[in-house]
Amino acid sequence: MFFIPLYIGIAVGIIIYLLAFFIRKNHKPNIVLILGYFGVIIGLVLFLFGYIFIRGFEGTAYIMMGVPILIAGIISIFGKTTNYESYRN
């Protein structure tokens, strides 16, 4: 029961990363940046909301949900982009 917010954060982070992976595979890197920035903003808001405003046990739940989303957003921004132009020649 204590780790349910962590699991929700991991699930949302995996969804963000998979969406970024498939969009990057279809040659649309600008949309991947939007997804990554969205994940970073949501992760920071959840973390700060849990740390500054809520505090205590409930605040820890927000922090545990925000950190995996933040990490997935950072990974999706700085993920490896493949240069497909060299394969077409």
Secondary structure, DSSP 4 states (H G I P E B T S, - for coil): -TTHHHHHHHHHHHHHHHHHHHHHHTT-HHHHHHHHHHHHHHHHHHHHIIIIII-HHHHHHHHHHHHHHHHHHHHHHSPPPP--HHHH-
